[in-house]
Amino acid sequence: MRLSGSKCDILDAKGQEAMRKPGMTTDHLDEICHNACVERESYPSPLNYNHFPKSMCTSPNEVVCHGIPDNRVLLDGDILNLDISLYHGGYHADVNETYYVGDKAKADSDSIRLIETTRQALDMAIEIIKPGVPIREFGKIIEKYAVSRGLVVVKNWGGHGINSEFHPPPWIPHYAKNKAVGTCKPGMTFTIEPILALGGSREMCWPDDWTNVTVDGKRTAQFEHTMLVTETGVEVLTARLENSPGTPIPMLEVANGHANGKLKKQ
């Protein structure tokens, strides 16, 4: 699992090169990802998984998850989630991150609030992982922070176990008052991958049977890591490198979901 997790550095190794450039197509990003998996002697887990046709998921703007790479051109001001999973040495690993596309996105206060809140919500959930922690606790932390930033949790999707299987139990909800059972135990490997939205949480699926989008057309963001529960805490198997692309941007303070002009320290 450690080795397969380390191979997911595709987000780092290829991110600086091409993954957030306006004018590029998501199909080209998929090609980059596929070739990087081959270079790492790995198989892209999504490819042909339940008939998914590509090697990664690319979800721009209002796409909640499972966007299929195509000839769509990325525009300055877009935001884009890249979800990379691979199979190496008998084990899967799974990681995703939402990026700013161009300078316009980095200057948009709503996009910054959305992306950085989602990034931090995942970090806050990871911080409490240790043996004995109930799985339902992650959702409490994530939703409480999301609401405090004027955002909502998209509840239909959650984290999952991961090992020699791609999506085994447990199911890990990202919202409060969930009914998840079980506690963290040493040796468990699973993902946490919250999706937050600027508008409502209602979604619909496109005719391709994969692409899920918000009904109101508002943007969403998602972040994910693969974790190993240790005897004393947690090891993030897909941890970022010091020079990883997509570093945080300071958020404005918000009151009832609206920026008030004060920077929030990270």
N, C-alpha and C positions, 0 to 999 in steps of 0.2 A: 504493500500500500504506500509506503514512503517513496518508493521508486516511481510508482505510477503517478503519485502526486507531484513529484518533482518534474515529471515530463510535461506537466500542464503549464510550464513556464512559457508556453507559446504566447500567452497574453503579454508577457514581458518581452520575449525575444523578438516578436513580430509587431508589437504594438507601436513602438517608436517609429518603425519603418513605414507603416502604411495604414494602421487600423482606424485612424481618426481623421483622414484627409478628405476635405470636400472634393467632389468630383470623382471619387472612386465608387465602384459598384460593390454591393454586398456579395455578388457572385465572385468577384476577385478576392475578397477577403476569405471566402470559403476555400478558394484554391490555395491561398497562402496557408490556411489552417491545415488542409489536407496534406499538402506537401511537407509541412512541419511535423505532422504526425508520422509520416513515412520516414522522415529523417531520424526520428526518435524511435524507430522500430516499433511503432505503436499503431493501433487501429482506432480511427475516430468512432467513438461509441454510438453517436447518433445515426451514422450512415446505415440505412436499411433497417433501423430499429423501428419496428411497427410500420415499415414502409416509408420512414422519413427519408427524403431523397438526397440530403446533403450531409456534409461532414461537421457542420456547426449550426447553431441557431443565431440569427441576426435579427434583433428586434428594435427598430427605430421608433422613437416618439410615442405614438399611442398604441404600439404593439406591446401587449402585456408579456408575451413569451412565445417561444416556438416559431418565430418568424423564419421563413424559408429564404435563404439567399437567392437573389435574382439579379436582373439587370437594373434595379433601382439605383440611381445615382445619389450619393450622399451630398447634402447641401450644407453650406455654412449656416449654423444655427440649429441643426439637428442634434439630437442625442441618440446614442446607439448602444444597446446591450449586446455584448458578445458572450455567448455561452459555449464553452469548450469542454468536451468530455473525451477521454481516451481510455483505451484498454491496453495495458502493458504488463507482461509477466503474470498474467492470470487475474489481474485486478483492474477495476475501473477507478478513475478519479474525475472529479467534476468541479468546475470553477466558472464563475461568470462575473462580469463587471460592466457598468454603464459608463460610457465615455462622452465627453463633449466633442462635437464635430465642429472644428473651426473656432474662430474668435467670437463670433456672435453668440454661440451657445455659452461660452465662458462669461459673457457679460449679461446673460439673462438671469434675473434674480430668482424667478420661479424654477428654472432648470437647476440652478445651483442649490436652492433649498431642497428640491426633490432628490437630486443625486447625492448630496452630502448627508442628508438625513438618512437615506437608505444605507449608505456606506456606514454611518455611525451606528445605526440600529443593529446591523449585523455584528459590528465590533462589540457592542454592549452585550449582545446575547452570547458571543464567544467567551467573554470575560467571566461568565458564571459557570462555565462547563467544568465539572469535576464529578467524581463518583458520588452517587446519591442524589444528585439534582434531578427533580422531576422534569420530564420532557415537556410538560405543559407550561413550565416557567418561561421558556424562551418566548412564546407568544405574548405573554403578559408584558415583558420588557419591551418587545418590539412595538406592539400597538400603543402602549403608553407614550413612548417617545414619538411615534409617528403623529399621534393626535396632538401632542404638545407643539408640533411644528406645522399644524394645519393640514396634515395629509391623512390619507386613509390606507388601510391594508387591503390588498386584493386577496380575499380569503380562500379562493378555490385552489390555490397552489401552495405547496409546502415543501419542506425539506424531506429527506428520505435516507434510509440506510444505504450504504454503498460498500461493496467488497468485490467478491468474484461475480456477484450479480450487480446489475446496473441500478435497479430500484427496489431493493428488498425492504421489509419493515426495519425500523419503525417509521410511521408517518409523523412529521414534525410540523404542526400548525404554527403560523406566525401571528396569531391573534389571541386576545385574552378570552377567558371563559371557554377555552377549548376542552375537549374531553380526552386528550391524548393520555395514554397509560404508559407506565414504565418509568424507570429512572436510568440515568447514565451509569454505565458500568465500565470498568477498565477493559480495554480491548475493543470497545464499540467504535465503529466508524460510520459517520453519517454526515449529511450536508445540512446547513441552514442557509436559506436563500430567499429572504423577504422581498416582496414586490410591493412598492408603495405607489400611490397615484395622487395627482394634483386635484382630480375631480372626484367622481363617484367610483365605486368599486365594481359596478356592473360591467360585464364583458360579453362578447359574442365571438363565435368562431367563424372564420371565413370558409368558403366552399372547399378549400384545400384540406380541410379537416385537421389542420395544425395551427395556423396563425390565429392567435387570440388577441382581440383589440378591445379597448374601452368603448363602451356604447356612446359616451359623450365626446369621444375624440381627444380627451385630455391625456397628457403624457404620463408615463410610468417609468420607474427605474427599478433595477434589481441588482443585488450583489450576492455572491455565493462563495463558500469555501467548503472543502472536505476536511473533516476533523477526526482525530483519533483521541478517545478518552484514555488518559494515562492513570497511573495509580494516584497521582496527586493533582491532576488538572487536565489540561488539554494540549495537544500538539496540532497545529494547523498544517496539514499535509500539503496544501496548495498555497502556502504563505507567499506574499509578495517579496520581491527583491528590493534592495535599497534604491535602485535606479528604475523601479517600475514606472511605466507611463501612467497617466491619469491620476496624478496626485491630487489631494483634496484642495478645494478652493474655499476660503472663508465664507461662512453664511451670514446673511443679515439676520438680526434678531426679528422675531415675528410676534405679533399680538393678534390672536384670533385668525391666524393664517396669513396675515399681511405684514410685509416688511415695514420696520419702523426706522430704518436707517442706521441702526447700530450693529456693528459686527459681533458675531458670536464666536468666542474662542473655541478652538477644537481641542 
